[in-house]
Amino acid sequence: MVNYHTALCFPRLRRHSKFAKLSPDVSVQTLAITAESLACLLEQFLADAPQAVAREDGQVLFEFSSARYSVSGEGKCVLHMWSEERNAVRRVVDAEIQGRTLRLQVLRFGQSRPNLLEICADRDWRTGTSKRAARARYQSLLERVLRREYPGFKLEQLSSSPDLEHSLSPVYTRGMLRAGQSAFAVLGVNAEETQSSVDAALTFAILWMDYQRQHQAGRAQVEGLKLFLPPGCSEIARQRVANLNCDAAKWQLYELDERSEMCEAIDVADSGNIITRLTRAVDVQAARERFATSNARIHALAPTAEITVVSASEIIFRLYGLEFARACLTPVSGSFRNRESIVFGVGPAEYELDESSEALFRELVQRICEQRKPDGSHTNLFFRVAPERWLESLIARDVRRLDERLDGRFVYSQVPAFAAIDRAMLDVLTCTLDGRLAILELKANEDIHLPLQGLDYWARVRWHQQHGEFTRNGYFAGRDLSSAPPLLYLVAPALRVHPATDVLLRYLSPRVEWTLVQVDEHWREEVRAVHRKHPTPALTFAS
């Protein structure tokens, strides 16, 4: 019989001495591989590394932010991985943990000699030495370009050294151009960094500019920022810059080609040019009725499970935001009919629910119900994972806990909004009692990027609003929406708001009406707003 494994293996780690002491601090651990032990290992590793990637022969095969996997075995341990682009099956014969990488010795079918399959916790798998070398080369290149392009300016303080005190990352090369009393902050990122690092560059560039303004006070006026990004990677930054305060700084964005050493200025003035699309709202009641059998089956085991309707043919089951199963319509072989099927697992693990896996599914649900609750163990994985989705599930139940002006009758969680190179989910979309759109961006842990990520969603919602997309796609049915710009709520536990948040918020455009809502640290027990912060008079600089 095929041996199925799901995230319920996590608690079993305590019963396997080899895995009970696994720790990211241990540099190398060699493991005796069985199908069960590998399933446990993979699920623990991937749950703590949502951006993990699988690499083989030097190439990325899968990104587990979107890919899925299963482990089965009948005497042999077989790993199955799949995504929309590809499908791969490997027999695993050995494994070891090395730093933040799970190294598997695998056999392809028909081969007798194993090769290496690496699952890296981080998308950027380069060694520290190669990262430093790439950044040193880029620093030299950027220096040449700046001296050539700005001959009337003196280049100062060009560096990529980390400065944790001022939230300055070694990923970015930063400096300052100065001509007399006039100066510009400079920040650049090389093409070997990940796209997420490129998208995050504006956050660190603003902080660098603000730091220079304080540091140069009385000696030079830092008029603005010059941000250099790789070619074809600037769309997210461009959208964000378009919604910054142009009275607070001169914002200049460039794409720098490292081969030709040529740079091209990017137009950041057009805030209306956003490539994005909104998926159509689903008839929730019809979908619930369509999946009545699956609903009854899941709720018999987990009466408090939340249902999220993804589409007319798929629904998701969560417990306090943690997805553990989904039901979908699948074709019946040899007919034109569809049947309901359920797959289950935590994170990228996915298994079909049938007679042979019924007992394991019941055990999984039982263990999640035991731990995924406010008084659960903080060290248990089911308690720890997906904290933002947990916070979101509580807020979606009663958005008026954040602001009494919000209308609890219209609440959409995880609304898909797609940009040219980015698939994103708005945490919560709602409206006020007088019909003004409201975006809720949530963080359960400290995140320096909260303000600009919220700005992303504000810009997209504003674009769809101006083009009548919400009404046309079935959102807010029967509700007259205001034409006023959306409200932006940035929500985080009071002690988990990053110290740089205040600085970043000062540079948002005045047309973005934001509120920083700090909730009580014990939000799992009760979501309670303990402090709200609103915009202060906008910054200006003397031109």
N, C-alpha and C positions, 0 to 999 in steps of 0.2 A: 504494500500500500504506500502511496506517496505520502510523505511526511510534511504537513503544512506547518509554517511558522509565521507568527505575527508579532506585533509589538508586545503581546503578553509575555514574550520571552524576557523582557526587561526584568521583571521581578525574579525570574529564574536565575538571574546572574548570581544571586546570593547563594544558590544551591550548587554553583560551579566554582570551586576554589580557584581555578585558573583565571576566572573572569571577575571574581569578587574584588580583586585588588587592582583592577585596571585603572589607570590614571593617566591623564595627559602629561603628567610630569615624568612618567617613565619613558625613556628614550626608545628602547627596543624591547618588545616582548614577543617571543615566538609561541604560537598557539597550536594545540592539537585540534585538528579540524574534524568536526562532524557537522552534519546538516544543521542540527539544533544549535550547536555552539556558534557556528558561523552566522546563523540568523540572529542570535542574540547580539553578537559582536557588531554586525552591520547595523542593526536597528539602534543600538546604543550610540554607535559612532555617528550615524547620519542624523539622528534626532538632535544631537548637539552641534551639527554642522550643516545647516539647511542650504548652504551655498556650495556644498561639496561637488567635486567633479571626478569622473572616472577616466583614467588615461591608460592607453595601451600603445606600445610602439611609438611613444613620443607624441601621440595625437589624443585630443580630447574626444572620448566616445560619447559620454553622457554628462549632462549637468542635472544633478538631482533636485534642483529647484523645480524642474518640470518632468524629469524622467521617473520611471518606476522600476521596482525590482521585486523578485520573489526568490526564495530558496527552497529547494525540495531535494529529497534524496531517498534512494532505496539501496543502501550500501555505498552510494557515491553522493558526494555533495555537488549539487548542480545550481549554479547561479544564473538567473534569467534577468536581463535588463532590457528595457525598451523605452522608446520615446516616439514622437511623431515622425522622426527622421530615420530611425534605425531600430534594429532588434539584434540582440546578441545573447548567446548561451555559452557558458563556460563551466567546465568542471574544475572545482577548486581542490587542490592537493596540499596546499600549505599556506600559512599566513603569518604575518608579524605586524605589530604596530611600531612605527618609527616616527617619533615626534607626533606631528599632526597628519600623518599619512598611514593608511592601512594598505599594506603591500601583500598582494595575493599571488601565489604561484598557480597559474591556471592552464588548462588544456583546452584547446579548440577541438571540436569533433574531427576525428580522422588524423590527429597529430599525436605523436608519442613523446615529444619534448615540450616541457612546460615553458611558458613565457610569463612576463611580469604584467600584472594589472594593478595599477595604483589608484586608490580612492583617496583624494587629497581633500582635507577639510576646507581649504581655501582655494578659490579660483586661481589665485596667483601662486603657482607651485614652484616658482623660481627659487634658487638658493639665495641666501643673503649676499653671497659674493657676487652673483650675477646681477642682482638688483642694484647693488652699490656701483657696479661697473657701468650699467646702463644709465644710471642717474648722473654719474660723473661725466660720461660722454655727452649727455644732454646738457648739463650745466655749461660745458665748454662751448657747445654749439649755440646755446641761447646767448651766451656772452658775445660770440661773434656777430650774431644777428642783431642784437641790441646796439652794439657799437656801430654797426653799419647803418641801421635804420634810423638811429637817433644821434647823429654826430654832434648836435648841440647840447647833449645831455651828458652828465657824468654818471657812470654806472657805479653804484655803491652796494655793498653788503650782499652780493650774490652768493647764495648758499642753499644747500639742501639738508643741512644738519637738523636733527629733530629738536624741538623746543616744546616739551610737554607742558611747561608752565603756561605758555600762551597758545596751546592747542595747535601747534604748527608741526605738520607731519613731514617725515623725510621723503615721502613720495613726491613732493613738489619742490621745484627750484624757485627760489624767491629772491627778490632784490629790490632796488629802488633806483629810479632815474631822476637826476636832479639837474636843474639849470637855474642857477641863482636861488631865488626864494621859491621857485616852483618845482614840484616833485610829483612823481607818479609811483605808486607801488606796482611791482611786477611779480607775476607768478606764472609758472609754466609746468606742464606735465608731459612726459615723453610717451611715445606711441606704444611702448612695451608694457605700460601699466594697463590694468583692467579697465573696462568701460565704466564700471562703478566708481573707480578712482577718478576717472576723467569727469564723470557727472558730479562728483563731490568737490571738484576743484574750486568751484565758486565759493563754497562755504569757507574754505581755508583762505581763499584770496581776500574775501571781505575781512576776515579776522586779521590777516596780515596788513591790509591797508589801515584798518582801525588802529592796530598796534603802532604802525609807523606815524599815524597822525598824533598819537599821544607822545611817542618818542621824539618826534621832530618839532613838537610845539615850541614856538618862539624862534625856531631856526629856519624852518621851511614849511610851506603850505602844501600838504599832500592833496592834490586836486582830485585824484581819482585812481583808477586801476587799469592796468593793461594785463589781460589774461590770455595766455597762449595755450592752445589745445591742438591735438593731432588732427589732420584733415579728416573730414567726414564724421567727426565725433562731437561736434559742438551744439547739436540741436537742443539737448536738454538745458545746457548752460545758456544758450541764446534765449530760450523761452523764459528762463528765470531772470536773466538780466533785463529783459523787456518789462518786467514787473517790479523792478527796483526803483528807488527814489532817485530820479535824475537831478533833483535839486540838492541831493546829499553828496553826490560824487559824479565824476565823469567816468562812465563805464565803457571800456573799449575791449572788444573781443577779437581775437585773431586765430586763424588756423595756420600752424607752422609745419611745413613739410621738411622733415629732417634730412631727406636725401638731397633735395635741391637747395635747402636752407632758405626757401622763399616763404614769406608769410602773406596771408590775405586777410584783410579786414572783413569782419562779419557785421552786417546791419543788425543792430539790436534795438532800433527805434520802433519797429513794427510789432506791436504787441498783439495785433489781430491775426497774424500769420501763424496759426498753430495747426499742425497736421495731426488730427486726432479723430477718433470715431467712438460712438457710444452704442453699446449693445442694447437691444430692445428689452424692455421690461417684460417679465414673464407673468402669465396668469397663475398666481400662486395657488388659488383655490382649485383650479382645474388640475394643476400638477399634483397637489395633495390627493385629490380623488383618483387620479390616474395611478398613483403609487400606494393605494390604500393597503394592499397586501403587505408590501414592504414596511410601511409605516407601522402597521399593527405588529409585525414580527419584531421590529427594533424596539418599539415602545413597551412591548411585553418584558423585555430585558432591562431597558433603561427608560423608565416613564418620563424622566425630565429631559430627555435628549431634544436638542434643538434641530429644527429642520430648515435648511437653506435650499431654496429652489434655484438651481443653476440654469436650467433650460426646461423646455417642455418635455425633454426626455431624460433628465437627470436631476436627482436631489441628493443633498449631503446631510449626514447626521453628525452632530457635534454634541459634546458635553462640556459646558462652560468654554466653548470656543474650540475645543480639541476635536478635530475630525477623526472619526474612527471607522466610518462606513459610508458608502454611497450606493444608491440604487439607480439603475439605468435600464433603458429598453434596449434589448439586443435581438437581432433577427433569429428566428427559428429556422434551422436548416431545412431546406426543401419546401419552404412555404413563404408566403408573403406576410406572415404574422410576426409580431414581436412578443417577447416575454420579459417579465421583470427579472433582473438579476442583481445580486448584491455582492460588492467587493468590500473587503475590510483590511485594516492595517493602520498603523500610525506613521506619519511621515511618508517617505517614498515607498514603503512596503505595501504591497497590494496582493491580496489573495481572494479567490472566488469562494463565496459561501455555498457549500453543498453538504451532503450528508457526511462526508469524511472530515470536513473542517468545522462542523457545527459545534462540537465540544470545545475546540480551541477558541472559536468566536465567543462562545458564552463566557469562557474564562477571561478573555480579553475585556469584554464589557464589564464583567464583575469587578475586575481589578481597577479599571478606570473609574468606575463608580465609587469604589472604596477610597481612592486617592485624589481624584479630581473634585475636591470640595474645599471650602474655606479652611477647615481644620485638618486638612490632609498634611502628610509629612512633606516639609519643604525640600527634603533631599530626594524624594521620589521623583522619577522622571516624568510620570504622568502628571504630577503636580507642577513641575517646573516648565515643561515645554509650552510653547505658544502662549506666553502671558498676555501679549497684546490682543490676541483673539479672545482670551478670557475677559479682559477688560471691555472689549467691544461688545461681547455678548451681554454683559451687565448693563452697559450704557444704552444699548439698543432697546432694552426692555422699558427703559424710562429715561428718555433724553432730557426731560425737564429737571432731572437732578443737576444737570450742568447749567441750565438756563431756563427759567420759567416761560420765556418767550417761545421756546421750541414746541412744535406741534407733534405730539407723540403718535398721531394717527398716520403720519407719513414718514416712515423710517426705512431706508434701504441700506443694507449692510453689504460690504464687498462688491460695490458697483464697478463693473469692468469699464475702464476708459483706456483706449489704446492710442499711443502716440507713434510717430514714425519708427522709432527704434526701441520703444519701451512699452511693455504691457504692464499696466498698473491697476490696482484695486483701490478705490476710495473706501476708507474704513467705514464711514457712516455718512450718508447724504440724507438730509431732512429739510424742513423749512420752518419758519416762524409762524406764529398764529396769524400774522397778517400776510403770509405768503412769500416771504423773502427766503431765498435758498440759503442753506447753511451746510457747511462742510465740517466734519469732525475728523481731525487727524490725531491718532492716538499713539502713545508710546508708553509701555509699561516700565521700560528701563531707560537709563540716561542715553540720549542720542543727540549728538551735536547737529545732525542734519534735520531735526524736526521743523525748524522754520521754513527752510527752502523746499523740503518735501511737501509741506502744507501749501506753499506757494505754487508748486506744480499743479496740485489738484484744484486750487482756486482758479488758476488760469484756464484749465481745461473745462471746468464747470462753467466759468464765465463765457467761454467760447460757445459751448453747447447751448447755454441759455440765450445768448444773443442770436443764435441761428434757429431757435425754436425746437431744438432737438429733444428736450425732455417731454414736451407735450406730444410731439410726433412719435416718440418711441414708447409712449404709454406710461410714463412716470407721472405721479401726482394727479391721477385721474380724478376729475371733478373739482380740482382745486385751481383757483385763479392765482397764478404766480406773479409776484412783483417783478418789475424790470430792473429794480435796484441791484447793484453788484452783490454777489453772495457774501455772507458772513463766513469767516474762517475761525474755527475753534481749534486751538492746539491744546491737547489734553495729556497730562502726565502726572504721576504721583509727585507730591510736593518735594520730596527729597531726591527725586530722580530727574529733575530738570537740569540740563547741562548748563554750567556757568556761562558758556558763550551765547546762550539763547537770547539774552537781553541785547547784546551787541548786534546780533544778526537781525533781530526784529526791528531795530532802529532804522535799518536801511531798506525795509520794504516800502513799496509805493504807498502814498497816502490813500489811494483808491482801494487798497486791500484793508478792509476793516476787520482786524483780528482781535481775538481774546485768548490770552493764555490762561487756561483753567488748571489749577493745581488741586488734585484730589487727595483725600486722606490716604496715608500709606497702607492702611488696612482696607483697601478698596475691595478685596475679595469678599469681605464680610458685608460691606455696604459702601456704595459709591457716594461719596459726599464731597462736594466742592468746598475747599477750605480757603482758597484765595483766587482772585481773578485779577488779571492785569490787562490794561487796555493801552492803545497807542498814546504816546506823549507827543508834544509838538515836534514836527519833522525837523531833521537835521538840514542845514543848508551850508553851502560853501561859497566863499566870495570868488566870483569868476574874474 
